[in-house]
Amino acid sequence: MLKLVLRGISANKGRLLLTLVSITLGVGAVSGSFVLADSLRAVFSDISVQAFAGVDAQVRAIEPELQSSQDLPRFDDSVIDAVASVPGVEVAEGGVFAFEQVYTTDSDGQVVRPLGPPVFASSWGGPTAVSSFTLVDGEAPIGQQIAIDEVQAKKAAFNVGDVVTLTVPSGIPEDFTVSGIIRFGSEPGGSGGAYFNLFDLPTTQRILNLEGQIDSIVVAADDSMTSDELLTAIGDVLPDGVEVVSSDTVIGEQQDQFGQIVDIIGNVLLGFAIVILFVSTFIIYNTFAILVSQRTQQIGLLRAIGASASQVRLMVLLESVVVGLIASIAGLFAGLGVAALLKWVFSLGGNQFPDGPLELRVRTIIVVFVVGMFVTVVSALIPAFKASRITPLEALQNTAQQQRSLRARIITGLVVLVPGLALLAIGLFGGSDNTSGVLTALGLGSALTFIGVAMLSALFASPVASALGAPVEAVKGVTGRLARDNAARNPQRTAATATALMIGLALITGVSVLVQSLRDTFNDIIDNSLSADLFIFEEAQGLPFSAVLVDQLGAVSDVDLVAGFSVIEAKVDGEVESVGGFDTATGTGVVDVGILEGTPELASDEIALNDDKANDAGYALGDSVTIEFEDGAVDTFTVASIYDDATLAGSMYLDRSVTSEHVATDNVAFVGLTYVDGADPAQARAAVEEVTAAFSQVTVQDNAEFKASQKAQIDQLQFLLFGLLGLCLVVAFFGIINTMALSVLERTREIGLLRAVGTTRSQLRSSIRWEAVIVSVFGALLGVVMGLLLGWAAVSAVGDFIPNLGIPWPLLIIFLVIGAVIGVLAAYFPARRAAKLNVLDAISSTS
């Protein structure tokens, strides 16, 4: 049996090659997602270890339940002396740390920051046993000095002794002298692309407005006590709200935090890989189904000489096992290429990807082989069972079984399609507040719907293909008639060939609908809800910045209204929620939140609620809402306003004068302002930019620029998704080539007869190309229709965030054209092969 299987594969190696490519692409995407995630995890794990090399314990504030700032909770720096006095403690170094608050500027006044990784400001006492940094050049900073990392120094051409200007939270630029160049850890590239600006502790506390406060104390001890004894001794001198943990605990926590981020990236990539494999399954099925059909007589002879149905079935499955094994091996190593390619793509445009070798782990190898074998074998199951049901008489007579298989196909398709549509309906109209549950229902429903439509498309493949071929016949005459008839006469093959393209274009169309809806929603907000003349925000990562800027802008003579928007965490009636802070006295002149009831300006004891929030929680004007803030204060607020636009204001907001009183760091995420009547826009903007120059991380944009920048971000997201989903079209392309090539082989005798009666080589090539175009456009049409359904479902699922449904009609036309182009390209080699067939050999063929 094995010898027969290997001979069968050898005889059909050309026919199976493109199937191998399809499986390899899918398996390679799976492998690449694991390799990239493991590589990132290894880099960040090493960063955590380097950060605490030489540290035996860390003293820190106990993590609060509520914290709006990204910074760590802080405590009094007097604890440093208490810890240092503990017997056995050799080094106790207190530090304060800030994320994206202090930046250097280059000679042109532009902020120096990486694209992607963050910028850290930290205190540093120089090289010690607990230091995370290595001094490359110069010395540790003291007073008005700064030490910067070597990557940042190289980018901005900073050298020891240079004077650089820093932007700090106070909004007053300061000059510092570069005292040293450092690197994180002992080896280059250990920072993962992040930048570091280091100062001595008093200077760091001053520029961050954190006098007397620290984030942590790192401790190195002698060998006089065990780790547990050290933790106990330090714990005895700590005040309430402060704890001590081992370095192993801290490293484990940081690795878990990094791991969560890496898992998100890996899962997104894995999701796309699964989609590619999903597309590949249809190609694998189609290939084996055609191969079984072409070998009907061979199977009949085997059955006639005594081969059982189970042996025939086993023969086909063993062929799929061999193909799956080869594809899995190729896909495993292709994954290394995929991971390297993704790193390169991410690095385009100046982005920095964490350095480190690609990690190929045993788990990845196991998963790749399991997935590759499973997908291949499962895809070949139906053809294998069909082969085993062929009787010797049917096989020898080469009778078709299309009608029987079509009935089974219809029944199976309905069994799959009905629950798929039901799950889509549940996701769309179930009314669940569980977002993950809704998305799960939509995802599973979409997959089942795809399969159901793919199976049932054979019902209408012939009439649709015939209709699509009518214009071809009218233009190309006999050649077009041949293409039209060939595309329409085998609906199952046409449907199976078109399915892979259908899924790829359906996903891309769905993404296009979602992105267009997002774009339309955003444009609607800008045109109808935002009346500001200028917007100020941090564009790179959307991070908050010091609220000092709001007051400084309010003092500009050409500025009329200025409003800042912030978000804090608080407990609302016992549940942790995000609460907005909004300058209500001026904000409604900058942003129209759509007040439905009540007053736009809030007093210090009043709150505004979004209408959805009010309806869900049963609130009305005059009701009381109890809020617990992160500083422990508990206040009761009266519902004074209900609004309908939650895009910027969120589900609820207080006046910012209230929220700013209860946070450790007063930041804003967005500032909008209007000019005074009669002000010259150019002059007014220049005055505003003179103030914001001290906050060089922020961007100043007018309405047109703001709309353009947000459109660019949406377009970038769309381009990224198109790039990942484009692999589905590549797989579909190989699938169409494979099907057309197998179809040519199956029709060898027919092609010979056509050549014998006068059909020229060019006419034959043309008919096969137009046949591929008809089949591809059929798949593209199915894909666009399914994509519209999928996009509508996705927009409906997130209707609170994207209320507008947008249809990108020009793109839909382009997708149909892409389908036709794919058909032309895919048919090139099969058509060329058909035209080169020897007429006499072709006529004498049994195919």
C-alpha positions in Angstrom: 0.0 0.0 0.0 2.8 2.4 0.9 4.6 1.7 -2.4 1.3 2.5 -4.2 0.9 5.7 -2.3 4.4 6.9 -3.1 4.0 6.0 -6.7 0.7 7.9 -6.8 2.4 11.0 -5.3 5.3 10.7 -7.6 3.0 10.5 -10.6 1.1 13.5 -9.4 3.9 15.5 -7.9 3.3 18.4 -10.3 -0.4 18.4 -9.4 0.3 18.4 -5.7 3.1 21.0 -5.8 0.8 24.0 -5.6 -1.2 22.3 -2.8 2.0 22.0 -0.9 2.6 25.8 -1.4 -0.9 26.6 -0.1 -0.4 24.4 3.0 3.2 25.8 3.5 1.9 29.4 3.5 -0.7 28.6 6.1 1.6 26.5 8.3 4.3 29.1 7.8 2.0 31.8 9.1 1.3 29.8 12.2 5.0 29.0 12.7 5.9 32.7 12.2 3.3 33.9 14.8 4.8 31.6 17.4 8.4 32.3 16.5 7.8 36.1 16.6 5.9 35.9 19.9 8.6 33.7 21.5 11.4 35.9 20.2 9.7 39.0 21.7 9.0 37.2 24.9 12.7 36.1 25.2 13.9 39.7 24.6 11.6 41.2 27.2 12.4 38.4 29.6 16.1 39.2 29.3 15.3 42.9 29.9 13.6 42.0 33.1 16.5 39.9 34.3 19.0 42.6 33.4 17.0 45.3 35.1 17.3 43.4 38.5 20.7 41.8 38.2 22.4 42.2 41.5 19.1 43.1 43.3 18.0 41.0 46.2 14.8 42.8 47.1 12.6 45.7 46.1 10.6 48.0 48.4 7.5 49.5 46.8 4.1 51.0 47.5 1.2 48.5 47.6 -0.6 48.6 44.3 -3.9 50.5 44.7 -7.1 49.2 43.3 -7.7 52.5 41.4 -4.9 54.3 39.5 -5.4 56.7 36.6 -1.8 57.5 36.0 0.6 55.1 34.1 3.2 55.9 36.8 3.9 53.6 39.7 2.3 54.4 43.1 4.7 56.4 45.2 5.8 56.8 48.9 7.9 59.1 51.1 11.7 59.0 50.4 12.5 58.9 54.1 12.0 55.2 53.9 15.4 54.9 52.1 17.3 55.6 55.4 15.1 53.2 57.3 15.8 50.4 54.8 19.5 51.3 54.6 19.8 50.9 58.4 18.6 47.3 58.4 21.5 44.9 59.3 22.8 43.0 56.3 21.7 45.7 53.7 24.8 46.8 51.7 23.0 49.1 49.2 19.6 50.7 49.4 19.0 52.9 46.4 15.7 54.8 46.1 14.5 55.9 42.7 11.7 57.7 40.9 10.6 56.9 37.4 8.3 58.4 34.8 6.9 57.2 31.4 6.8 59.6 28.4 7.1 62.8 30.4 10.7 64.1 29.8 12.2 64.4 26.3 15.4 65.7 24.8 15.2 68.0 21.8 17.6 68.1 18.9 19.3 71.2 17.4 16.1 71.9 15.4 14.0 71.9 18.5 12.3 68.6 17.6 11.6 66.1 20.3 13.9 63.0 20.2 11.9 59.8 20.6 11.8 56.4 19.0 8.8 55.3 16.8 7.2 52.6 18.9 9.2 52.0 22.1 8.7 54.4 24.9 10.9 57.2 26.5 11.7 56.8 30.2 13.0 59.4 32.7 14.6 57.9 35.8 16.9 58.7 38.7 20.3 57.0 38.7 23.0 57.0 41.3 25.7 55.7 39.0 27.2 52.3 38.6 26.4 50.2 41.7 25.6 46.6 42.6 21.9 47.4 42.0 22.2 49.5 38.8 20.4 48.4 35.7 22.7 50.6 33.5 26.2 50.4 32.2 28.3 53.6 31.8 29.7 53.6 28.3 31.3 57.1 28.4 31.5 59.9 30.8 30.1 59.8 34.4 26.9 59.7 36.3 24.8 62.9 36.3 24.8 65.4 39.2 22.6 68.5 39.5 21.9 70.0 36.1 23.3 67.1 34.2 21.8 64.2 32.2 22.9 60.7 31.1 21.3 59.4 28.0 21.3 56.0 26.3 23.7 55.3 23.4 20.9 54.7 20.8 19.4 58.1 21.5 22.8 59.8 21.6 23.6 58.3 18.2 20.3 59.4 16.6 20.5 63.0 17.9 24.3 63.3 17.7 24.6 64.0 21.4 28.1 63.7 23.0 29.4 64.0 26.5 29.7 67.7 27.3 26.9 68.8 25.0 24.2 71.1 26.3 20.7 69.8 25.4 17.3 71.3 26.0 14.7 69.2 27.7 10.9 69.5 27.8 9.5 68.7 31.2 6.0 68.5 32.8 6.2 72.1 34.1 6.2 73.4 30.5 9.4 75.4 31.1 12.2 74.1 29.0 15.5 73.4 30.8 19.1 73.0 29.6 21.1 70.1 30.8 24.7 69.0 30.2 25.3 65.5 29.0 27.5 63.9 31.6 27.5 60.4 30.3 26.3 57.9 27.7 24.8 54.7 29.1 23.2 51.4 28.0 20.6 49.3 29.6 22.2 46.1 30.8 25.6 45.0 29.8 25.0 44.2 26.1 24.0 46.6 23.2 20.3 46.4 22.3 19.2 45.4 25.7 16.6 48.2 26.0 14.3 46.8 23.3 14.5 50.2 21.5 13.4 52.4 24.5 15.2 55.7 25.3 16.4 56.6 28.8 17.0 60.1 30.3 18.7 59.7 33.7 19.3 62.3 36.4 20.3 62.2 40.1 17.4 61.6 42.5 16.8 65.2 43.7 16.8 66.5 40.1 14.4 63.8 38.9 12.1 64.6 41.8 12.2 68.3 41.0 11.6 68.2 37.3 8.7 65.7 37.8 7.3 67.8 40.6 7.6 64.8 43.0 9.8 66.3 45.8 10.1 63.9 48.7 8.6 60.9 46.8 10.0 57.8 45.2 8.7 54.8 43.3 10.9 52.1 44.8 14.0 51.1 46.7 16.2 48.4 45.3 18.3 46.5 47.8 21.5 44.5 47.7 22.4 42.5 50.8 25.4 40.7 52.2 25.4 37.0 52.9 24.6 37.2 56.5 20.9 36.3 56.1 18.7 34.3 53.9 16.3 35.9 51.4 13.3 35.2 53.7 15.1 36.7 56.7 16.1 39.8 54.6 12.5 40.3 53.5 11.3 40.0 57.1 13.9 42.4 58.5 13.1 45.0 55.9 9.3 44.5 56.3 9.6 45.3 60.0 10.8 48.9 59.3 8.3 49.8 56.6 5.3 52.1 57.1 1.7 51.2 56.2 1.1 51.0 52.5 4.6 49.9 51.6 5.8 46.3 51.0 9.0 44.5 50.2 9.3 41.7 47.7 12.1 39.5 46.3 13.8 40.3 43.0 12.4 36.9 41.7 8.9 38.2 42.4 9.5 41.4 40.5 11.1 39.7 37.6 8.2 37.3 37.4 5.7 40.1 37.5 7.4 42.1 34.7 7.8 39.0 32.6 4.0 38.4 33.0 3.2 42.0 32.0 5.4 41.8 28.9 3.9 38.4 28.2 0.4 39.7 28.1 1.4 42.3 25.5 3.3 39.7 23.5 0.3 37.4 23.7 -1.9 40.0 22.1 0.5 40.5 19.2 1.0 36.7 18.8 -2.8 36.0 19.0 -3.5 38.6 16.3 -0.9 37.1 14.0 -2.2 33.6 14.8 -5.7 34.7 14.0 -4.6 35.7 10.5 -2.7 32.4 10.2 -5.8 30.5 11.0 -7.7 32.4 8.3 -5.0 31.5 5.8 -5.3 27.8 6.8 -9.0 28.0 6.6 -8.7 29.2 3.0 -6.1 26.5 2.3 -8.5 23.7 3.4 -10.7 24.4 0.4 -7.8 24.2 -2.0 -6.6 20.9 -0.4 -10.1 19.5 -0.7 -10.5 20.6 -4.3 -7.1 19.1 -5.3 -7.8 15.7 -3.8 -11.3 15.7 -5.1 -10.1 16.3 -8.6 -7.3 13.8 -8.3 -9.8 11.2 -7.1 -12.0 12.0 -10.1 -9.1 11.7 -12.5 -8.0 8.4 -11.1 -11.5 6.8 -11.2 -10.4 4.1 -13.6 -7.3 3.4 -11.6 -9.4 3.0 -8.4 -11.9 0.8 -10.3 -9.1 -1.5 -11.4 -7.8 -1.7 -7.8 -11.3 -2.6 -6.6 -11.7 -5.1 -9.4 -8.5 -7.0 -8.4 -9.6 -7.1 -4.7 -8.8 -3.9 -3.0 -11.4 -3.1 -0.4 -13.1 0.2 0.2 -11.1 0.8 3.4 -7.8 0.2 1.5 -8.8 2.7 -1.2 -9.8 5.2 1.5 -6.5 4.6 3.4 -4.5 5.1 0.2 -5.9 8.6 -0.3 -5.5 9.5 3.3 -1.9 8.2 3.3 -1.2 10.5 0.3 -2.6 13.4 2.3 -0.4 12.4 5.3 2.8 12.5 3.1 1.8 15.8 1.6 1.0 17.2 5.0 4.3 16.0 6.4 6.3 17.6 3.6 4.3 20.9 3.9 4.7 21.0 7.7 8.5 20.7 7.4 8.6 23.4 4.8 6.1 25.6 6.7 8.2 25.3 9.9 11.2 26.9 8.3 9.0 29.2 6.3 7.8 30.5 9.7 11.4 31.8 10.4 11.2 33.8 7.2 7.7 35.1 8.0 8.9 36.3 11.4 12.0 37.9 9.9 9.8 39.6 7.3 7.4 40.9 9.9 10.3 42.4 11.9 11.5 44.0 8.7 8.1 45.4 7.8 7.7 46.8 11.3 11.0 48.5 11.0 10.0 50.4 7.9 9.5 54.1 8.4 12.0 54.4 11.3 10.2 52.1 13.7 12.5 50.1 16.0 11.9 46.4 16.7 13.5 44.9 19.7 16.7 43.2 18.8 17.2 39.5 19.5 17.5 36.1 17.7 14.5 34.3 16.4 13.3 31.6 18.8 12.2 28.2 17.4 10.9 26.2 20.4 9.9 22.6 20.7 6.3 23.7 21.3 6.3 25.5 18.0 7.6 22.5 16.2 4.9 20.3 17.7 2.1 22.7 17.0 3.2 23.2 13.4 3.2 19.5 12.6 -0.1 18.9 14.4 -1.7 21.8 12.5 -0.2 20.9 9.2 -1.1 17.3 9.4 -4.6 17.9 10.8 -5.6 20.4 8.1 -4.3 18.3 5.3 -5.8 15.0 6.4 -9.2 16.5 7.4 -9.4 18.3 4.0 -8.8 15.0 2.2 -11.4 13.0 4.3 -14.3 13.7 2.0 -12.4 12.8 -1.2 -11.1 9.7 0.5 -14.6 8.5 1.4 -15.9 9.4 -2.0 -13.1 7.3 -3.5 -14.0 4.3 -1.2 -17.6 4.4 -2.4 -16.7 4.0 -6.1 -17.8 0.6 -7.3 -15.6 -1.3 -9.8 -18.4 -1.1 -12.4 -18.9 2.6 -12.0 -15.2 3.3 -12.1 -14.5 1.2 -15.2 -17.4 2.8 -16.9 -16.3 6.2 -15.6 -19.9 7.2 -14.8 -20.4 10.5 -13.0 -21.7 10.7 -9.6 -22.4 14.4 -9.6 -26.1 14.2 -8.8 -25.6 12.0 -5.7 -22.7 14.2 -4.3 -24.6 17.4 -5.1 -27.6 16.2 -3.0 -25.3 15.4 -0.1 -23.6 18.8 -0.6 -26.9 20.6 -0.4 -27.9 18.8 2.8 -24.5 19.3 4.4 -24.4 23.0 3.3 -27.8 23.7 4.9 -26.8 21.9 8.1 -23.7 24.2 8.4 -25.3 27.4 7.0 -28.3 27.5 9.3 -26.4 27.5 12.6 -23.9 29.9 11.1 -26.7 32.4 10.3 -28.2 31.8 13.7 -24.9 32.7 15.4 -24.6 35.8 13.3 -28.1 36.8 14.3 -27.3 36.2 18.0 -24.2 38.4 17.7 -26.1 41.1 15.9 -29.4 41.2 17.8 -28.8 39.2 20.9 -28.5 42.4 23.0 -25.6 41.0 25.1 -23.3 43.4 27.0 -20.5 40.8 26.7 -18.3 42.1 23.9 -16.1 39.0 23.8 -19.2 36.8 23.6 -20.6 38.8 20.7 -17.4 38.7 18.8 -17.1 34.9 19.4 -20.6 34.4 18.1 -19.8 36.6 15.1 -16.5 34.8 14.4 -17.9 31.3 14.6 -21.0 32.3 12.7 -18.9 33.8 10.0 -16.8 30.7 9.6 -19.8 28.4 9.4 -21.6 30.8 7.0 -18.5 30.8 4.8 -18.5 27.0 4.7 -22.2 26.8 4.1 -22.2 29.3 1.3 -19.1 27.5 -0.2 -21.0 24.2 -0.3 -24.3 25.7 -1.5 -22.7 27.9 -4.2 -22.6 24.9 -6.4 -26.4 25.3 -6.8 -26.1 28.6 -8.6 -22.5 28.4 -9.9 -23.6 27.3 -13.4 -26.2 30.0 -14.0 -24.0 32.7 -12.6 -21.0 31.5 -14.5 -23.1 31.3 -17.6 -24.4 34.9 -17.1 -20.8 36.2 -16.4 -19.7 34.4 -19.5 -22.3 35.9 -21.8 -20.4 39.1 -22.4 -17.2 37.1 -23.0 -19.0 35.0 -25.6 -20.4 38.1 -27.3 -17.0 39.6 -27.6 -14.8 36.5 -28.2 -17.2 34.4 -30.2 -16.4 30.6 -30.2 -13.5 31.1 -27.8 -15.8 32.8 -25.3 -18.4 30.1 -25.8 -15.9 27.5 -24.8 -14.8 29.4 -21.8 -18.4 30.0 -20.7 -19.4 26.4 -21.2 -16.4 25.0 -19.4 -16.9 27.3 -16.4 -20.6 26.4 -16.2 -20.7 22.7 -16.8 -19.1 21.6 -13.6 -20.7 23.7 -10.8 -19.0 21.8 -8.0 -15.5 22.5 -9.4 -16.4 26.1 -10.2 -17.7 26.6 -6.7 -14.7 24.9 -5.0 -12.2 26.9 -7.1 -14.0 30.2 -6.3 -14.3 29.5 -2.6 -10.7 30.4 -1.6 -10.9 33.7 -3.5 -14.4 34.3 -2.0 -13.1 34.0 1.6 -10.1 36.2 0.9 -12.0 39.0 -0.7 -14.9 38.6 1.8 -12.5 39.3 4.7 -10.9 42.2 2.8 -14.3 43.6 1.9 -15.5 43.3 5.5 -12.4 45.1 6.7 -13.0 47.8 4.1 -16.6 48.3 5.2 -15.5 48.5 8.9 -12.7 51.0 8.1 -15.0 53.1 5.8 -17.6 53.1 8.6 -15.0 54.2 11.1 -13.8 56.9 8.7 -17.4 58.2 8.1 -18.1 58.2 11.8 -15.0 60.1 12.5 -15.7 62.7 9.7 -19.2 63.1 11.1 -17.8 63.8 14.5 -15.4 66.4 13.3 -17.9 68.1 11.0 -20.8 68.1 13.5 -19.5 67.7 17.0 -16.1 69.5 17.1 -16.2 73.3 16.8 -12.6 73.9 18.0 -10.3 75.9 15.8 -7.2 74.0 17.1 -6.6 70.6 18.6 -3.7 69.8 20.8 -2.8 66.2 21.6 0.0 63.6 21.7 -0.2 62.0 18.3 2.5 59.3 18.4 0.9 57.1 21.1 -2.1 59.1 22.4 -0.5 59.6 25.8 -1.7 62.2 28.3 0.4 65.3 29.0 0.6 67.9 31.8 -2.6 69.9 32.4 -0.4 72.9 33.0 -0.7 73.5 29.2 -4.4 74.2 29.5 -3.8 77.1 31.9 -1.0 78.5 29.7 -3.2 78.4 26.6 -6.0 80.2 28.4 -3.7 83.1 28.9 -3.0 83.6 25.2 -4.8 86.8 24.1 -6.1 85.4 20.8 -7.6 82.4 22.5 -11.3 82.6 23.5 -12.3 79.2 24.9 -9.9 76.4 25.8 -11.0 73.0 27.3 -9.0 70.0 28.5 -10.2 66.4 28.6 -8.9 63.8 30.9 -9.8 60.3 32.0 -9.5 58.8 35.5 -10.3 55.5 37.1 -12.9 55.6 39.9 -15.5 53.3 41.5 -19.0 54.3 40.4 -21.6 52.7 42.7 -19.0 50.1 43.6 -17.9 49.3 40.0 -14.5 50.4 38.6 -15.2 52.6 35.5 -13.5 55.3 33.5 -14.7 58.8 34.4 -14.0 61.8 32.1 -12.8 65.1 33.3 -14.2 68.0 31.2 -13.8 71.7 31.4 -17.6 72.2 31.2 -17.6 76.0 31.5 -15.8 76.3 28.2 -15.9 72.8 26.8 -19.3 72.9 25.2 -18.1 75.7 23.0 -15.3 73.4 21.8 -17.1 70.1 21.6 -20.8 69.4 21.2 -21.5 66.3 23.2 -25.2 66.4 22.3 -26.9 67.5 25.5 -30.3 65.9 25.6 -31.4 67.0 29.1 -30.1 69.3 31.7 -27.4 71.9 31.7 -24.0 71.7 29.9 -22.1 73.4 32.7 -21.6 71.3 35.8 -21.1 72.4 39.4 -18.5 70.6 41.6 -21.2 68.3 42.9 -22.8 67.4 39.6 -22.2 64.7 37.0 -23.2 64.2 33.3 -24.2 60.7 31.9 -24.3 59.3 28.4 -27.9 58.3 27.6 -26.9 54.7 27.1 -25.3 54.6 30.5 -28.2 56.4 32.1 -30.7 53.9 30.5 -28.7 50.8 31.4 -28.2 51.9 35.0 -31.6 53.4 35.4 -30.5 57.0 36.1 -32.5 60.1 35.5 -31.9 63.8 36.1 -31.7 64.6 39.8 -30.6 61.0 40.8 -27.5 60.6 42.9 -24.3 58.8 41.9 -21.7 57.8 44.4 -18.0 57.8 43.3 -14.9 56.7 45.1 -11.7 58.2 43.8 -8.2 56.8 43.7 -7.1 59.0 46.7 -9.8 57.3 48.8 -12.3 60.2 48.8 -15.9 59.3 48.4 -18.4 61.9 47.1 -22.0 61.9 45.9 -22.9 63.7 42.7 -26.3 64.7 41.2 -27.1 63.8 37.6 -27.4 67.3 36.1 -27.0 66.4 32.4 -27.6 63.6 29.9 -25.9 63.6 26.5 -25.8 61.3 23.5 -22.2 61.5 22.0 -19.8 59.3 24.0 -17.0 59.5 21.5 -14.9 62.0 23.4 -16.7 62.4 26.7 -17.1 58.7 27.4 -20.0 57.2 29.4 -19.9 59.9 32.1 -17.9 63.0 33.1 -17.4 65.5 35.9 -16.0 68.9 35.7 -12.2 68.7 35.5 -11.7 70.9 38.5 -13.1 67.9 40.5 -11.2 65.1 38.8 -7.9 66.9 39.0 -8.2 67.1 42.9 -8.2 63.3 43.2 -5.2 62.2 41.0 -1.5 62.1 41.8 -0.6 63.7 38.5 -2.9 66.1 36.7 -2.8 65.2 33.1 -5.0 65.8 30.0 -5.4 63.6 27.0 -6.8 66.2 24.6 -7.1 70.0 24.4 -9.4 72.0 22.1 -9.6 75.8 21.8 -11.3 78.5 19.8 -10.1 81.9 18.7 -11.6 85.2 19.8 -13.8 86.8 17.2 -11.9 88.7 14.6 -8.5 87.1 15.4 -6.2 86.4 12.6 -6.0 82.6 12.4 -2.3 82.5 11.4 -1.3 84.9 14.1 -3.4 83.2 16.7 -2.0 79.8 15.8 1.6 81.1 16.0 0.8 82.4 19.5 -0.5 79.0 20.5 2.5 77.1 19.0 4.8 79.4 20.9 3.2 78.1 24.1 3.1 74.5 23.1 6.8 74.6 22.0 7.6 73.8 25.6 5.6 70.6 25.3 7.3 69.3 22.2 5.7 65.9 22.4 2.3 67.4 21.6 0.9 68.2 18.1 -1.1 71.3 17.1 -3.6 70.8 14.3 -6.6 72.6 12.8 -9.8 70.9 11.7 -8.4 70.0 8.2 -5.1 68.7 9.6 -6.8 66.8 12.4 -9.1 65.1 9.9 -6.2 64.3 7.6 -4.0 62.9 10.4 -6.7 60.7 11.7 -7.5 59.5 8.1 -3.8 58.7 7.7 -3.9 56.5 10.9 -7.1 54.7 9.7 -5.5 54.2 6.3 -2.4 52.8 7.9 -4.5 50.3 9.8 -6.3 49.4 6.7 -3.1 48.9 4.8 -1.7 46.6 7.6 -4.9 44.5 7.6 -4.9 44.3 3.8 -1.2 43.2 3.9 -2.0 40.4 6.3 -5.2 39.3 4.5 -3.5 39.6 1.2 -1.9 36.3 1.9 -5.3 34.7 1.6 -5.4 36.0 -2.0 -2.0 34.6 -2.6 -3.2 31.2 -1.4 -6.4 31.6 -3.5 -4.2 32.4 -6.5 -2.2 29.2 -6.2 -5.5 27.3 -5.7 -6.9 28.6 -9.0 -3.7 27.8 -10.8 -3.8 24.3 -9.4 -7.5 23.8 -10.3 -7.0 25.1 -13.9 -3.9 22.9 -14.3 -5.8 19.8 -13.1 -8.8 20.7 -15.3 -6.5 20.9 -18.3 -5.2 17.4 -17.5 -8.7 16.1 -17.1 -9.8 17.5 -20.4 -6.7 16.4 -22.4 -8.7 14.3 -24.9 -11.2 17.1 -25.3 -8.4 19.6 -26.0 -6.9 17.3 -28.5 -10.2 17.0 -30.4 -10.6 20.8 -30.4 -7.1 21.2 -31.9 -8.0 18.5 -34.4 -11.0 20.3 -35.7 -9.1 23.6 -36.2 -8.9 25.4 -32.9 -5.6 27.3 -32.8 -3.2 27.4 -29.9 -4.0 31.1 -29.2 -7.7 30.3 -29.2 -7.2 27.5 -26.8 -5.1 29.7 -24.5 -7.7 32.4 -24.7 -10.6 30.1 -23.8 -8.8 28.8 -20.7 -7.8 32.2 -19.6 -11.4 33.5 -20.0 -12.7 30.4 -18.2 -10.4 31.3 -15.2 -11.6 34.9 -15.3 -15.2 33.8 -15.2 -14.6 31.5 -12.3 -12.5 34.2 -10.5 -15.1 36.9 -11.0 -17.7 34.5 -9.6 -15.6 34.0 -6.5 -15.0 37.8 -6.3 -18.7 38.5 -6.5 -19.4 36.0 -3.7 -16.6 37.5 -1.7 -17.9 41.0 -2.0 -21.5 40.0 -1.1 -20.2 38.0 1.9 -17.9 40.8 2.8 -20.7 43.3 2.9 -22.6 41.0 5.2 -19.5 40.5 7.4 -18.7 44.2 7.5 -22.3 45.1 8.4 -22.2 42.5 11.2 -18.9 43.9 12.6 -20.2 47.5 12.5 -23.4 46.5 14.2 -21.5 44.6 16.9 -19.6 47.8 17.8 -22.4 50.2 17.0 -21.8 52.3 20.1 -18.4 53.2 18.8 -19.1 53.2 15.0 -22.7 54.2 14.5 -22.3 55.0 10.8 -22.3 52.2 8.2 -20.0 53.1 5.3 -19.8 51.2 2.0 -16.6 51.8 0.0 -18.1 51.4 -3.5 -15.0 52.3 -5.5 -13.0 49.6 -3.6 -15.7 47.0 -4.3 -15.3 47.6 -8.0 -11.5 47.3 -7.6 -11.9 44.0 -5.8 -13.9 42.6 -8.7 -11.2 43.8 -11.1 -8.6 42.1 -8.8 -10.6 38.9 -9.1 -10.5 39.1 -12.9 -6.7 39.9 -12.8 -6.1 36.9 -10.5 -7.9 34.7 -13.0 -5.8 35.9 -15.9 -2.6 35.4 -14.1 -3.6 32.1 -12.6 -4.5 30.7 -16.0 -1.2 31.6 -17.7 0.7 28.4 -17.2 -2.2 26.0 -17.5 -3.2 27.7 -20.8 0.3 27.6 -22.1 0.5 23.9 -21.2 -2.8 23.1 -22.9 -1.7 24.9 -26.1 1.5 22.8 -26.2 -0.2 19.4 -26.0 0.5 17.1 -28.9 -2.7 16.7 -30.8 -2.4 12.9 -31.5 -1.2 12.2 -27.9 -4.1 14.2 -26.5 -6.7 12.5 -28.7 -5.5 9.1 -27.6 -5.6 10.0 -24.0 -8.3 8.5 -21.8 -8.7 11.8 -19.9 
